[in-house]
């Protein structure tokens, strides 16, 4: 969740000037920047489905570690992404792709982490508690 807060702040303050053309109006650049933010939310359910499937097949821990690694790589590459002035229209396209990768990974992390916590609870009564899946 932390990455979504940081990305949202950067999408509002930094990304419109770095990843979009300077001849674009500031309002249009801000809207385009927030549109890239939306791709992370679009990818979440897809990541949950894919990592849920692989978590059932390979094990939840392996799927969770894989999702964490994908998130780390996506976040690092977002930080290293060249600006619009350096690579032109490829900058926003790569930003969208990396945001999708981050959303995909967080979809797998959230579901996998909640299942691990619930399945690792001490007693059967703890595992059946509806509040067991509520995020801390």
C-alpha positions in Angstrom: 0.0 0.0 0.0 2.9 2.3 0.7 3.9 2.3 -3.0 0.4 3.5 -4.0 0.7 6.5 -1.6 4.1 7.4 -2.9 3.1 6.9 -6.5 0.0 9.0 -6.0 2.1 11.8 -4.5 4.6 11.6 -7.3 1.8 11.4 -9.9 0.4 14.7 -8.6 3.7 16.6 -8.1 6.5 15.2 -10.3 5.3 12.9 -13.1 3.4 15.6 -15.1 6.6 17.5 -15.8 8.9 14.5 -16.1 7.0 12.0 -18.2 4.9 14.1 -20.5 5.7 16.7 -23.2 6.4 20.3 -22.0 4.0 21.7 -24.7 1.1 19.8 -23.0 -1.0 21.9 -20.7 -0.3 21.4 -17.0 -3.9 20.2 -16.4 -3.7 17.6 -19.3 -0.3 16.4 -18.0 -1.8 16.0 -14.5 -4.8 14.0 -15.8 -2.5 11.8 -17.9 -0.3 11.3 -14.9 -3.3 10.1 -12.8 -4.4 7.9 -15.7 -1.1 6.0 -15.3 -1.9 5.7 -11.6 -5.1 3.8 -12.6 -3.3 1.0 -14.3 -2.1 -0.3 -11.0 -5.6 -0.7 -9.8 -6.7 -2.3 -13.1 -3.9 -4.9 -12.7 -4.7 -5.9 -9.1 -7.4 -8.4 -9.7 -5.4 -10.0 -12.5 -2.4 -10.4 -10.2 -4.7 -11.8 -7.5 -6.1 -14.4 -9.9 -2.7 -15.4 -11.3 -0.8 -15.5 -8.0 -3.8 -17.3 -6.3 -3.5 -20.0 -9.0 0.3 -20.4 -8.6 0.0 -20.2 -4.8 -2.3 -23.2 -4.9 0.1 -25.1 -7.2 3.6 -24.0 -5.9 2.8 -23.0 -2.4 1.7 -19.7 -0.9 5.1 -18.7 0.4 6.8 -19.1 -3.0 4.1 -17.1 -4.7 4.3 -14.4 -2.1 8.1 -14.1 -2.4 7.8 -14.0 -6.2 5.2 -11.2 -6.0 7.4 -9.3 -3.6 10.4 -9.6 -6.0 8.2 -8.4 -8.9 7.1 -5.4 -6.9 10.7 -4.5 -6.0 11.9 -4.8 -9.6 8.9 -2.7 -10.9 9.4 0.0 -8.2 13.2 0.2 -8.8 12.8 0.4 -12.6 10.2 3.2 -12.1 12.7 5.1 -10.1 15.3 4.6 -12.8 13.0 5.5 -15.7 14.3 8.1 -18.2 12.2 11.2 -18.6 10.2 12.4 -21.7 13.1 14.7 -22.7 15.4 11.7 -23.0 13.4 9.0 -24.6 10.2 10.8 -25.8 6.9 9.1 -25.9 8.4 5.8 -24.7 8.6 7.4 -21.2 4.9 7.4 -20.5 4.5 4.0 -22.1 7.1 2.5 -19.9 5.6 4.2 -16.9 2.2 2.6 -17.7 3.9 -0.8 -18.1 5.8 -0.6 -14.9 2.7 0.6 -13.0 0.8 -2.4 -14.4 3.6 -4.6 -13.1 3.4 -3.1 -9.7 -0.4 -3.5 -9.5 -0.1 -7.1 -10.7 2.4 -7.8 -7.9 0.4 -6.1 -5.2 -2.7 -8.1 -6.2 -0.7 -11.3 -5.6 0.9 -9.9 -2.4 -2.3 -8.9 -0.7 -4.2 -12.1 -1.3 -1.2 -14.3 -0.6 -0.3 -12.5 2.6 -3.9 -12.6 4.0 -4.2 -16.4 3.2 -0.8 -17.1 4.9 -1.9 -15.2 8.0 -5.3 -16.8 8.1 -3.9 -20.3 7.5 -1.2 -19.9 10.1 -3.6 -18.9 12.9 -3.4 -21.1 16.0 -6.8 -22.7 16.4 -9.7 -23.6 14.2 -11.7 -20.9 15.8 -9.1 -18.3 14.9 -9.1 -19.4 11.3 -12.9 -19.1 11.1 -13.0 -15.5 12.5 -14.3 -13.2 9.7 -12.0 -10.5 10.9 -8.9 -12.6 10.3 -8.6 -11.4 6.8 -9.0 -7.7 7.7 -5.8 -5.8 6.9 -3.8 -4.7 9.9 
